[in-house]
Amino acid sequence: KTLYGLRSQITNDGITDAAGTHNIYGGYFVATGNTGGTATTYGLYVDANAADTSYGVYIDDGAGTTDYGLYQTAADDDNYFAGQVGIGDSSPSAPLEVGDGTDSLQVSSVGDMTFVDANGAATITGPAGGALNINAANSQALALATTTAGNITLTPAGAGDVVIDTDSDTQVTLNGGGDGVDSLVLTDGDILVSDGDLDLSGGDFNVTLD
């Protein structure tokens, strides 16, 4: 049994002017409030309840040359979701969960990713079953920097190591702050150079023995 509170269907099969522009609306709603008092307008208000599975809005697969599930034209409008949002994931376990087995989150070449945290820190946690890789593509540089005075800390847990692996055409360069400024400080450990050289130019190399 299928019940409809309102069903609308329109089919364009009689217009033959292929050169013209045709707009076909299955539903067109406009709500205009009275600005004289406090008013709230709803272009469309949907409440779905009392069922095993409820869909506030269900959008089926389109069949146009260019398909949009949702398209908003107002660049200054906000979009608010009180619950959890899944992109490629029908059962998200976080406010935003992205994943469909491919590249999950991509920022375009004209965009940036900024973390804002009221606690003063942000964390990126890798997957439990694999490595967390950060790659710079197309021969571009990968930079780790702080906007103000601060440290960049690499802290492996347990028996883990910090490994800097280079091929035959690359090198590790430390640019210090000038004479008298320590560029590389080692406390409570050793420096091991395997299958390579440790070259120093334009500075000092100080060793303090135990």
Secondary structure as UniProt FT lines:
FT   TURN            18..19
FT   TURN            35..36
FT   TURN            75..76
FT   STRAND          85..87
FT   STRAND          96..98
FT   TURN            109..110
FT   TURN            118..119
FT   TURN            128..129
FT   TURN            138..139
FT   TURN            158..159
FT   TURN            168..169
FT   TURN            179..180
//
